[in-house]
Amino acid sequence: MIRRHIVDREKPEIPIQRRTGKGPAKTVRHRSKMTLFGLPLVDIASGPDPDRGEKHGKAHGIIAVGDEARGWLALGGKARGLIAMGGQARGLLAMGGKARGLIAMGGQPAGVLAMGGAPVGLVAMGGVAVGVVAVGGLALGVIAAGGRAAGLISLKSEKRKRPGLIRSILQGRRRAS
């Protein structure tokens, strides 16, 4: 028999139980009664729910929080929405490990404007940037700027002719000694 822990804010008589050690995953479900455009204002769904046949919590609402979240503001492992934040985020504004959207920020972002570790987009800014306009440590694009830049128009950072602030302070101390 599968033992489940359910937390429902609409039923205060059910105590909140914390998961300790090994055992079944905690299930959290909450859906607000207030709706807007046919969607609940807040929907929270985390963990498996055998009653619904869900292996992952699926939240759909204006504000959706869960393992798989869809809403205007979506927060979760797989988030889809106007503003999406999570491991795999998709939206107009997407933030997360693998972000895809008009404006994408994260580890591996892709979009019109992509910012992060390894961005790909029309305008890409980050460590290893690839795009029409690319700015970063390693930049590849039509217009590229950064430490190592390759493109039709490339602006490479030049080595300083004089030492930086830290180096000059260190050299000054050595001379004084």
SULRA-V282750 format. One record per run of one state. SS is the DSSP state (helix for helix, strand for strand, loop for the rest). FROM is the first residue (numbers start at 1). LEN is the number of residues. If there is no record, write none. Layout:
# SULRA-V282750
ss | from | len
SS | FROM | LEN
SS | FROM | LEN
This chain:
# SULRA-V282750
ss | from | len
loop | 1 | 5
strand | 6 | 2
loop | 8 | 19
strand | 27 | 5
loop | 32 | 3
strand | 35 | 2
loop | 37 | 2
strand | 39 | 2
loop | 41 | 1
strand | 42 | 5
loop | 47 | 2
strand | 49 | 1
loop | 50 | 4
strand | 54 | 1
loop | 55 | 3
strand | 58 | 28
loop | 86 | 2
strand | 88 | 9
loop | 97 | 1
strand | 98 | 9
loop | 107 | 3
strand | 110 | 7
loop | 117 | 3
strand | 120 | 31
loop | 151 | 2
strand | 153 | 4
loop | 157 | 8
helix | 165 | 12
loop | 177 | 1
